[in-house]
Amino acid sequence: MPQTASELRWVRPPQQTRSQETLDRILDAAEALIAEKSFEDTRVSDVVALAGSSVGAFYARFRDKEGLLHALYDRFLAEATATADAALDPERWKGATIPEILGSVIRFLVTVFREQGGLLRSFVLRNRSDAEFGLRQARLSHYVSSRLCDLLLARRAQIAHPDPQRAAHFGFMVVFSTLDSTMLFGETYSSGLSFSDDEVASELTRNYLAYLGVASPFHKPPIRNPNAR
């Protein structure tokens, strides 16, 4: 049975130990604060206060504030990989068409970018100045892209593009680049157009399907004027 975006979930592994629970409280607090302001403007004292911890406990786990950002990235990468494995599992999508897959997956991605925008923005900014961050982000993007493209290429017969593999990967790049620019950094267009999250998801899905050459549920043939000659 085809999935819906509401059935896709961000995967967070269960806490294992008391020490891990304390660490997760600090990381959760940092995420909450970063969602409201930049990582640079987030103070260690605010993080530990929100976490119900102490400055001493913080520095027992992190060398400095930069260590906190690396720990946040480590956790995010682990969760994003687990989420991709669950969301893009071929068994989940048995019997689903490409429009059904992309419609649900892209809507889920929009939700992730909205809910974790502050954290993702901090990572993207750091990618620009830290080669290691950028390399790890590239590996994650490649992994997610490969999992999604495997699903699409298993339905190659639905794709009219002359190079389905290239089209599948390029379409993914367009989706992520658009989400980065519009949802993380609020870039607008010269026309002044703005889009709701639902509209972003719908237009990205429409664009991806059109590029693949897949018959889209968004496309409706024009109504012919019976009086036209």
Secondary structure as the mmCIF struct_conf table of DSSP 4:
data_model
#
loop_
_struct_conf.conf_type_id
_struct_conf.id
_struct_conf.beg_label_comp_id
_struct_conf.beg_label_asym_id
_struct_conf.beg_label_seq_id
_struct_conf.end_label_comp_id
_struct_conf.end_label_asym_id
_struct_conf.end_label_seq_id
HELX_RH_3T_P HELX_RH_3T_P1 ALA A 5 GLU A 7
HELX_LH_PP_P HELX_LH_PP_P1 PRO A 13 GLN A 15
BEND BEND1 THR A 17 THR A 17
HELX_RH_AL_P HELX_RH_AL_P1 ARG A 18 GLU A 36
BEND BEND2 LYS A 37 LYS A 37
BEND BEND3 PHE A 39 PHE A 39
TURN_TY1_P TURN_TY1_P1 GLU A 40 ASP A 41
HELX_RH_AL_P HELX_RH_AL_P2 VAL A 44 ALA A 51
TURN_TY1_P TURN_TY1_P2 GLY A 52 GLY A 52
HELX_RH_AL_P HELX_RH_AL_P3 VAL A 55 ARG A 61
BEND BEND4 ARG A 63 ASP A 64
HELX_RH_AL_P HELX_RH_AL_P4 LYS A 65 ALA A 87
TURN_TY1_P TURN_TY1_P3 LEU A 88 LEU A 88
HELX_RH_3T_P HELX_RH_3T_P2 PRO A 90 TRP A 93
TURN_TY1_P TURN_TY1_P4 LYS A 94 GLY A 95
HELX_RH_AL_P HELX_RH_AL_P5 ILE A 98 GLU A 115
TURN_TY1_P TURN_TY1_P5 GLN A 116 GLN A 116
HELX_RH_AL_P HELX_RH_AL_P6 GLY A 117 ASN A 127
TURN_TY1_P TURN_TY1_P6 ARG A 128 SER A 129
HELX_RH_AL_P HELX_RH_AL_P7 ALA A 131 LEU A 153
TURN_TY1_P TURN_TY1_P7 ALA A 154 ARG A 155
HELX_RH_3T_P HELX_RH_3T_P3 ARG A 156 GLN A 158
BEND BEND5 HIS A 161 ASP A 163
HELX_RH_AL_P HELX_RH_AL_P8 PRO A 164 LEU A 179
HELX_RH_PI_P HELX_RH_PI_P1 ASP A 180 LEU A 184
BEND BEND6 PHE A 185 PHE A 185
TURN_TY1_P TURN_TY1_P8 SER A 190 SER A 191
HELX_RH_AL_P HELX_RH_AL_P9 ASP A 197 LEU A 212
TURN_TY1_P TURN_TY1_P9 GLY A 213 GLY A 213
TURN_TY1_P TURN_TY1_P10 PRO A 217 PHE A 218
HELX_LH_PP_P HELX_LH_PP_P2 PRO A 221 ARG A 224
TURN_TY1_P TURN_TY1_P11 PRO A 226 ASN A 227
#
